[in-house]
Every structure is written in C-alpha cells, then in structure tokens.
Amino acid sequence: MIKVLVVDDHHLFAHGLKTMFQPKDCIDIVASTTNGHEALSLLKQHDVDVVIMDISMPVIDGIDTMKLIQDAGYATPTLMLTMHQDIRQIKRALEHNARGYILKDASKTELVEAIQNVSKGENYFHKKVNDQLFEFLRGNRGSTDSDLVNQLSEREVEIIKQLSLGKKGNEVAEALFISPHTVKTHRRNIMHKLGTKNTAELVTLCLEKGVI
C-alpha cells in the first residue's frame, strides 16, 4: 500500500482524491492539509511514501513547501499535481527535486501510474508537460516574458499599477471599487500567469517590460 500525503488548498479536491482510489489501486491517502506549513507536522505523524503537492496555495506555495520539507531533512518524493503547466513553474519544481509533475485534468489511470512511479523513486511527467520540456530543451522556449505580460487583462494591469505604488490589498480594493478578495484572487492569478513568486518580483517584471 502506497501511503500518500495530499497538500492542496481545496478541501473538495483532497476529499475527491481520497474517495477516488479503490483497494485494488493500493493507494491510501493517510492525511491531507490545505496549508504547506502543516505538511511537516503531518510527515512526523504519518509514514508517508509520496507527497502530492499543489503549486498554488495562499499561505506558502507548493514549491516553497517542498523546499521546507527538504530543509527539515525529509526525502519523501513529491508529485506536483496542479493546473499550471507554465515552463517556469515546471523548471522551478524540478530545481527543487520534484519527482513528477502531473496536471489536474489527468485521468485516474495516469494519476495511479504517476504515484506508483514516484513511490519507487522514478520520474513521471504528464504528456503535456513532457511535450513542453522537450520543446524547452530543444531550444523552443515557448512564451517569453513579453508574450506573457501582453496576456494581462486591463483589470490585472490596473491592480499591478496600484501594487507598484506600495498599496496593500485593502487599499487597492478601495481605489478600484472592488472587494479585497477580488484583489487577492487577481494578484494570485497574475503571479501564476507571469511565473513570479511574490509581489516584488511581479512589479519588477512589469516595470522591466513597460507594463507600468
């Protein structure tokens, strides 16, 4: 039986994974958390063979959580399970020793195979991710920073401009007549779209590319 820890900020998704697997799959979700910081305490409490990690989480993202786990001395192999297939996110995950990278639109068969491979210390990459890695290594680097910033919506650019003025979420919301939650959601989406880890990186990139 492969014992799995799920780190994903969506409760329903983690619950869905737990009910997806049948005894014949030999996969047991022994614990789950929506907060990367709690992953360490769960690893201490449970004998875990594989960590399934989302990238996008509000408190600490999946890649930084993986680094936190490794810095604590754990060598538990990690399978990134996410919606994001940006080559820079994939590259960051690999740089921090992720064993596998699979998208959330994968089939159950693909997910079972990925968990099995990773539990044995082997690598597994979703076909779409494999294709991107191949193109990247071949020299076709895909979307450039300029291409990505051109994909920003008018509202996203407005939010970036407000953030560049040093305003906090509530202040941005007040200036643009939207809710703080909407600002938080937009900022999170923008950072994922541009492959930045924090607001400072986001603003710096947009300044370099003339967005603001």
C-alpha positions as protocol buffer text, in pm:
chain_id: "A"
residue {
  index: 1
  type: MET
  ca { x: 0 y: 0 z: 0 }
}
residue {
  index: 2
  type: ILE
  ca { x: 140 y: 338 z: -103 }
}
residue {
  index: 3
  type: LYS
  ca { x: 76 y: 594 z: 171 }
}
residue {
  index: 4
  type: VAL
  ca { x: 12 y: 945 z: 42 }
}
residue {
  index: 5
  type: LEU
  ca { x: 0 y: 1293 z: 196 }
}
residue {
  index: 6
  type: VAL
  ca { x: -201 y: 1549 z: -4 }
}
residue {
  index: 7
  type: VAL
  ca { x: -113 y: 1919 z: 24 }
}
residue {
  index: 8
  type: ASP
  ca { x: -376 y: 2119 z: -164 }
}
residue {
  index: 9
  type: ASP
  ca { x: -573 y: 2426 z: -63 }
}
residue {
  index: 10
  type: HIS
  ca { x: -900 y: 2289 z: -200 }
}
residue {
  index: 11
  type: HIS
  ca { x: -1076 y: 2069 z: 58 }
}
residue {
  index: 12
  type: LEU
  ca { x: -1307 y: 1914 z: -200 }
}
residue {
  index: 13
  type: PHE
  ca { x: -1021 y: 1817 z: -429 }
}
residue {
  index: 14
  type: ALA
  ca { x: -833 y: 1641 z: -148 }
}
residue {
  index: 15
  type: HIS
  ca { x: -1155 y: 1464 z: -45 }
}
residue {
  index: 16
  type: GLY
  ca { x: -1216 y: 1364 z: -406 }
}
residue {
  index: 17
  type: LEU
  ca { x: -873 y: 1204 z: -427 }
}
residue {
  index: 18
  type: LYS
  ca { x: -939 y: 1008 z: -110 }
}
residue {
  index: 19
  type: THR
  ca { x: -1264 y: 862 z: -246 }
}
residue {
  index: 20
  type: MET
  ca { x: -1122 y: 802 z: -595 }
}
residue {
  index: 21
  type: PHE
  ca { x: -887 y: 519 z: -506 }
}
residue {
  index: 22
  type: GLN
  ca { x: -1009 y: 164 z: -454 }
}
residue {
  index: 23
  type: PRO
  ca { x: -834 y: -116 z: -260 }
}
residue {
  index: 24
  type: LYS
  ca { x: -701 y: -265 z: -584 }
}
residue {
  index: 25
  type: ASP
  ca { x: -512 y: 60 z: -652 }
}
residue {
  index: 26
  type: CYS
  ca { x: -302 y: 4 z: -336 }
}
residue {
  index: 27
  type: ILE
  ca { x: -301 y: 379 z: -265 }
}
residue {
  index: 28
  type: ASP
  ca { x: -405 y: 521 z: 71 }
}
residue {
  index: 29
  type: ILE
  ca { x: -446 y: 894 z: 140 }
}
residue {
  index: 30
  type: VAL
  ca { x: -330 y: 889 z: 503 }
}
residue {
  index: 31
  type: ALA
  ca { x: -354 y: 1267 z: 558 }
}
residue {
  index: 32
  type: SER
  ca { x: -427 y: 1595 z: 382 }
}
residue {
  index: 33
  type: THR
  ca { x: -381 y: 1963 z: 454 }
}
residue {
  index: 34
  type: THR
  ca { x: -457 y: 2294 z: 285 }
}
residue {
  index: 35
  type: ASN
  ca { x: -155 y: 2465 z: 441 }
}
residue {
  index: 36
  type: GLY
  ca { x: 203 y: 2390 z: 339 }
}
residue {
  index: 37
  type: HIS
  ca { x: 332 y: 2471 z: 688 }
}
residue {
  index: 38
  type: GLU
  ca { x: 123 y: 2185 z: 830 }
}
residue {
  index: 39
  type: ALA
  ca { x: 284 y: 1934 z: 592 }
}
residue {
  index: 40
  type: LEU
  ca { x: 587 y: 1899 z: 819 }
}
residue {
  index: 41
  type: SER
  ca { x: 385 y: 1804 z: 1128 }
}
residue {
  index: 42
  type: LEU
  ca { x: 185 y: 1552 z: 923 }
}
residue {
  index: 43
  type: LEU
  ca { x: 505 y: 1392 z: 795 }
}
residue {
  index: 44
  type: LYS
  ca { x: 611 y: 1349 z: 1157 }
}
residue {
  index: 45
  type: GLN
  ca { x: 278 y: 1186 z: 1244 }
}
residue {
  index: 46
  type: HIS
  ca { x: 246 y: 953 z: 945 }
}
residue {
  index: 47
  type: ASP
  ca { x: 463 y: 713 z: 750 }
}
residue {
  index: 48
  type: VAL
  ca { x: 435 y: 872 z: 404 }
}
residue {
  index: 49
  type: ASP
  ca { x: 564 y: 728 z: 76 }
}
residue {
  index: 50
  type: VAL
  ca { x: 460 y: 1011 z: -158 }
}
residue {
  index: 51
  type: VAL
  ca { x: 361 y: 1375 z: -112 }
}
residue {
  index: 52
  type: ILE
  ca { x: 109 y: 1505 z: -367 }
}
residue {
  index: 53
  type: MET
  ca { x: 158 y: 1880 z: -383 }
}
residue {
  index: 54
  type: ASP
  ca { x: -35 y: 2161 z: -550 }
}
residue {
  index: 55
  type: ILE
  ca { x: 166 y: 2465 z: -659 }
}
residue {
  index: 56
  type: SER
  ca { x: -97 y: 2729 z: -599 }
}
residue {
  index: 57
  type: MET
  ca { x: -165 y: 2779 z: -227 }
}
residue {
  index: 58
  type: PRO
  ca { x: -231 y: 3105 z: -40 }
}
residue {
  index: 59
  type: VAL
  ca { x: -5 y: 3078 z: 267 }
}
residue {
  index: 60
  type: ILE
  ca { x: 304 y: 2916 z: 114 }
}
residue {
  index: 61
  type: ASP
  ca { x: 316 y: 2776 z: -237 }
}
residue {
  index: 62
  type: GLY
  ca { x: 387 y: 2413 z: -321 }
}
residue {
  index: 63
  type: ILE
  ca { x: 744 y: 2462 z: -436 }
}
residue {
  index: 64
  type: ASP
  ca { x: 841 y: 2656 z: -123 }
}
residue {
  index: 65
  type: THR
  ca { x: 664 y: 2388 z: 85 }
}
residue {
  index: 66
  type: MET
  ca { x: 874 y: 2123 z: -89 }
}
residue {
  index: 67
  type: LYS
  ca { x: 1189 y: 2319 z: -1 }
}
residue {
  index: 68
  type: LEU
  ca { x: 1070 y: 2350 z: 360 }
}
residue {
  index: 69
  type: ILE
  ca { x: 1023 y: 1973 z: 379 }
}
residue {
  index: 70
  type: GLN
  ca { x: 1367 y: 1905 z: 232 }
}
residue {
  index: 71
  type: ASP
  ca { x: 1535 y: 2156 z: 464 }
}
residue {
  index: 72
  type: ALA
  ca { x: 1380 y: 1967 z: 757 }
}
residue {
  index: 73
  type: GLY
  ca { x: 1561 y: 1654 z: 642 }
}
residue {
  index: 74
  type: TYR
  ca { x: 1276 y: 1466 z: 472 }
}
residue {
  index: 75
  type: ALA
  ca { x: 1347 y: 1291 z: 142 }
}
residue {
  index: 76
  type: THR
  ca { x: 987 y: 1189 z: 73 }
}
residue {
  index: 77
  type: PRO
  ca { x: 937 y: 1205 z: -306 }
}
residue {
  index: 78
  type: THR
  ca { x: 698 y: 1474 z: -427 }
}
residue {
  index: 79
  type: LEU
  ca { x: 449 y: 1461 z: -712 }
}
residue {
  index: 80
  type: MET
  ca { x: 329 y: 1803 z: -824 }
}
residue {
  index: 81
  type: LEU
  ca { x: -42 y: 1786 z: -910 }
}
residue {
  index: 82
  type: THR
  ca { x: -156 y: 2119 z: -1046 }
}
residue {
  index: 83
  type: MET
  ca { x: -345 y: 2313 z: -1313 }
}
residue {
  index: 84
  type: HIS
  ca { x: -35 y: 2509 z: -1409 }
}
residue {
  index: 85
  type: GLN
  ca { x: 191 y: 2398 z: -1693 }
}
residue {
  index: 86
  type: ASP
  ca { x: 399 y: 2712 z: -1738 }
}
residue {
  index: 87
  type: ILE
  ca { x: 754 y: 2605 z: -1820 }
}
residue {
  index: 88
  type: ARG
  ca { x: 897 y: 2827 z: -1548 }
}
residue {
  index: 89
  type: GLN
  ca { x: 682 y: 2663 z: -1283 }
}
residue {
  index: 90
  type: ILE
  ca { x: 785 y: 2322 z: -1412 }
}
residue {
  index: 91
  type: LYS
  ca { x: 1150 y: 2429 z: -1408 }
}
residue {
  index: 92
  type: ARG
  ca { x: 1120 y: 2559 z: -1050 }
}
residue {
  index: 93
  type: ALA
  ca { x: 962 y: 2232 z: -939 }
}
residue {
  index: 94
  type: LEU
  ca { x: 1240 y: 2028 z: -1099 }
}
residue {
  index: 95
  type: GLU
  ca { x: 1507 y: 2251 z: -948 }
}
residue {
  index: 96
  type: HIS
  ca { x: 1362 y: 2165 z: -607 }
}
residue {
  index: 97
  type: ASN
  ca { x: 1372 y: 1792 z: -681 }
}
residue {
  index: 98
  type: ALA
  ca { x: 1010 y: 1718 z: -766 }
}
residue {
  index: 99
  type: ARG
  ca { x: 989 y: 1357 z: -887 }
}
residue {
  index: 100
  type: GLY
  ca { x: 683 y: 1406 z: -1100 }
}
residue {
  index: 101
  type: TYR
  ca { x: 457 y: 1671 z: -1248 }
}
residue {
  index: 102
  type: ILE
  ca { x: 101 y: 1590 z: -1348 }
}
residue {
  index: 103
  type: LEU
  ca { x: -193 y: 1811 z: -1439 }
}
residue {
  index: 104
  type: LYS
  ca { x: -530 y: 1804 z: -1264 }
}
residue {
  index: 105
  type: ASP
  ca { x: -705 y: 1707 z: -1586 }
}
residue {
  index: 106
  type: ALA
  ca { x: -519 y: 1375 z: -1587 }
}
residue {
  index: 107
  type: SER
  ca { x: -718 y: 1053 z: -1579 }
}
residue {
  index: 108
  type: LYS
  ca { x: -726 y: 828 z: -1276 }
}
residue {
  index: 109
  type: THR
  ca { x: -512 y: 574 z: -1463 }
}
residue {
  index: 110
  type: GLU
  ca { x: -246 y: 840 z: -1525 }
}
residue {
  index: 111
  type: LEU
  ca { x: -255 y: 953 z: -1163 }
}
residue {
  index: 112
  type: VAL
  ca { x: -221 y: 597 z: -1030 }
}
residue {
  index: 113
  type: GLU
  ca { x: 75 y: 539 z: -1261 }
}
residue {
  index: 114
  type: ALA
  ca { x: 234 y: 868 z: -1152 }
}
residue {
  index: 115
  type: ILE
  ca { x: 201 y: 782 z: -781 }
}
residue {
  index: 116
  type: GLN
  ca { x: 339 y: 433 z: -837 }
}
residue {
  index: 117
  type: ASN
  ca { x: 639 y: 563 z: -1034 }
}
residue {
  index: 118
  type: VAL
  ca { x: 720 y: 836 z: -785 }
}
residue {
  index: 119
  type: SER
  ca { x: 689 y: 597 z: -489 }
}
residue {
  index: 120
  type: LYS
  ca { x: 962 y: 383 z: -650 }
}
residue {
  index: 121
  type: GLY
  ca { x: 1191 y: 681 z: -693 }
}
residue {
  index: 122
  type: GLU
  ca { x: 1116 y: 710 z: -1064 }
}
residue {
  index: 123
  type: ASN
  ca { x: 1007 y: 1020 z: -1253 }
}
residue {
  index: 124
  type: TYR
  ca { x: 666 y: 1082 z: -1408 }
}
residue {
  index: 125
  type: PHE
  ca { x: 557 y: 1370 z: -1627 }
}
residue {
  index: 126
  type: HIS
  ca { x: 216 y: 1433 z: -1778 }
}
residue {
  index: 127
  type: LYS
  ca { x: 227 y: 1415 z: -2159 }
}
residue {
  index: 128
  type: LYS
  ca { x: 159 y: 1789 z: -2196 }
}
residue {
  index: 129
  type: VAL
  ca { x: 443 y: 1861 z: -1954 }
}
residue {
  index: 130
  type: ASN
  ca { x: 673 y: 1618 z: -2137 }
}
residue {
  index: 131
  type: ASP
  ca { x: 600 y: 1800 z: -2462 }
}
residue {
  index: 132
  type: GLN
  ca { x: 683 y: 2136 z: -2305 }
}
residue {
  index: 133
  type: LEU
  ca { x: 1007 y: 2006 z: -2156 }
}
residue {
  index: 134
  type: PHE
  ca { x: 1106 y: 1863 z: -2493 }
}
residue {
  index: 135
  type: GLU
  ca { x: 1039 y: 2194 z: -2668 }
}
residue {
  index: 136
  type: PHE
  ca { x: 1226 y: 2383 z: -2396 }
}
residue {
  index: 137
  type: LEU
  ca { x: 1532 y: 2157 z: -2416 }
}
residue {
  index: 138
  type: ARG
  ca { x: 1521 y: 2168 z: -2796 }
}
residue {
  index: 139
  type: GLY
  ca { x: 1552 y: 2543 z: -2779 }
}
residue {
  index: 140
  type: ASN
  ca { x: 1194 y: 2650 z: -2843 }
}
residue {
  index: 141
  type: ARG
  ca { x: 1144 y: 2829 z: -2512 }
}
residue {
  index: 142
  type: GLY
  ca { x: 773 y: 2891 z: -2560 }
}
residue {
  index: 143
  type: SER
  ca { x: 619 y: 3208 z: -2425 }
}
residue {
  index: 144
  type: THR
  ca { x: 860 y: 3489 z: -2342 }
}
residue {
  index: 145
  type: ASP
  ca { x: 806 y: 3736 z: -2060 }
}
residue {
  index: 146
  type: SER
  ca { x: 687 y: 3990 z: -2316 }
}
residue {
  index: 147
  type: ASP
  ca { x: 433 y: 3743 z: -2456 }
}
residue {
  index: 148
  type: LEU
  ca { x: 304 y: 3672 z: -2107 }
}
residue {
  index: 149
  type: VAL
  ca { x: 262 y: 4033 z: -1998 }
}
residue {
  index: 150
  type: ASN
  ca { x: 72 y: 4101 z: -2321 }
}
residue {
  index: 151
  type: GLN
  ca { x: -184 y: 3845 z: -2199 }
}
residue {
  index: 152
  type: LEU
  ca { x: -270 y: 4055 z: -1894 }
}
residue {
  index: 153
  type: SER
  ca { x: -623 y: 4195 z: -1881 }
}
residue {
  index: 154
  type: GLU
  ca { x: -695 y: 4565 z: -1832 }
}
residue {
  index: 155
  type: ARG
  ca { x: -809 y: 4496 z: -1475 }
}
residue {
  index: 156
  type: GLU
  ca { x: -492 y: 4300 z: -1398 }
}
residue {
  index: 157
  type: VAL
  ca { x: -277 y: 4589 z: -1523 }
}
residue {
  index: 158
  type: GLU
  ca { x: -476 y: 4831 z: -1303 }
}
residue {
  index: 159
  type: ILE
  ca { x: -408 y: 4612 z: -999 }
}
residue {
  index: 160
  type: ILE
  ca { x: -37 y: 4588 z: -1080 }
}
residue {
  index: 161
  type: LYS
  ca { x: -18 y: 4969 z: -1107 }
}
residue {
  index: 162
  type: GLN
  ca { x: -178 y: 5004 z: -764 }
}
residue {
  index: 163
  type: LEU
  ca { x: 58 y: 4746 z: -614 }
}
residue {
  index: 164
  type: SER
  ca { x: 356 y: 4928 z: -765 }
}
residue {
  index: 165
  type: LEU
  ca { x: 255 y: 5232 z: -556 }
}
residue {
  index: 166
  type: GLY
  ca { x: 307 y: 5022 z: -244 }
}
residue {
  index: 167
  type: LYS
  ca { x: -61 y: 4986 z: -167 }
}
residue {
  index: 168
  type: LYS
  ca { x: -189 y: 4690 z: 33 }
}
residue {
  index: 169
  type: GLY
  ca { x: -477 y: 4468 z: -75 }
}
residue {
  index: 170
  type: ASN
  ca { x: -745 y: 4666 z: 107 }
}
residue {
  index: 171
  type: GLU
  ca { x: -614 y: 4994 z: -33 }
}
residue {
  index: 172
  type: VAL
  ca { x: -611 y: 4855 z: -388 }
}
residue {
  index: 173
  type: ALA
  ca { x: -967 y: 4731 z: -341 }
}
residue {
  index: 174
  type: GLU
  ca { x: -1081 y: 5073 z: -221 }
}
residue {
  index: 175
  type: ALA
  ca { x: -908 y: 5252 z: -511 }
}
residue {
  index: 176
  type: LEU
  ca { x: -1061 y: 5024 z: -774 }
}
residue {
  index: 177
  type: PHE
  ca { x: -1402 y: 4980 z: -605 }
}
residue {
  index: 178
  type: ILE
  ca { x: -1370 y: 4602 z: -579 }
}
residue {
  index: 179
  type: SER
  ca { x: -1352 y: 4363 z: -286 }
}
residue {
  index: 180
  type: PRO
  ca { x: -1024 y: 4270 z: -112 }
}
residue {
  index: 181
  type: HIS
  ca { x: -1096 y: 3907 z: -202 }
}
residue {
  index: 182
  type: THR
  ca { x: -1113 y: 4001 z: -571 }
}
residue {
  index: 183
  type: VAL
  ca { x: -779 y: 4179 z: -542 }
}
residue {
  index: 184
  type: LYS
  ca { x: -626 y: 3875 z: -374 }
}
residue {
  index: 185
  type: THR
  ca { x: -759 y: 3643 z: -645 }
}
residue {
  index: 186
  type: HIS
  ca { x: -634 y: 3868 z: -927 }
}
residue {
  index: 187
  type: ARG
  ca { x: -289 y: 3906 z: -769 }
}
residue {
  index: 188
  type: ARG
  ca { x: -260 y: 3531 z: -729 }
}
residue {
  index: 189
  type: ASN
  ca { x: -365 y: 3469 z: -1090 }
}
residue {
  index: 190
  type: ILE
  ca { x: -125 y: 3734 z: -1221 }
}
residue {
  index: 191
  type: MET
  ca { x: 170 y: 3582 z: -1033 }
}
residue {
  index: 192
  type: HIS
  ca { x: 92 y: 3238 z: -1171 }
}
residue {
  index: 193
  type: LYS
  ca { x: 48 y: 3378 z: -1521 }
}
residue {
  index: 194
  type: LEU
  ca { x: 386 y: 3553 z: -1508 }
}
residue {
  index: 195
  type: GLY
  ca { x: 566 y: 3288 z: -1304 }
}
residue {
  index: 196
  type: THR
  ca { x: 658 y: 3525 z: -1021 }
}
residue {
  index: 197
  type: LYS
  ca { x: 676 y: 3422 z: -655 }
}
residue {
  index: 198
  type: ASN
  ca { x: 579 y: 3745 z: -482 }
}
residue {
  index: 199
  type: THR
  ca { x: 453 y: 4100 z: -538 }
}
residue {
  index: 200
  type: ALA
  ca { x: 805 y: 4245 z: -557 }
}
residue {
  index: 201
  type: GLU
  ca { x: 903 y: 4013 z: -842 }
}
residue {
  index: 202
  type: LEU
  ca { x: 572 y: 4083 z: -1014 }
}
residue {
  index: 203
  type: VAL
  ca { x: 614 y: 4461 z: -1002 }
}
residue {
  index: 204
  type: THR
  ca { x: 982 y: 4442 z: -1107 }
}
residue {
  index: 205
  type: LEU
  ca { x: 900 y: 4228 z: -1412 }
}
residue {
  index: 206
  type: CYS
  ca { x: 618 y: 4458 z: -1518 }
}
residue {
  index: 207
  type: LEU
  ca { x: 838 y: 4764 z: -1479 }
}
residue {
  index: 208
  type: GLU
  ca { x: 1107 y: 4598 z: -1694 }
}
residue {
  index: 209
  type: LYS
  ca { x: 854 y: 4516 z: -1965 }
}
residue {
  index: 210
  type: GLY
  ca { x: 691 y: 4858 z: -1962 }
}
residue {
  index: 211
  type: VAL
  ca { x: 354 y: 4739 z: -1836 }
}
residue {
  index: 212
  type: ILE
  ca { x: 357 y: 5013 z: -1568 }
}
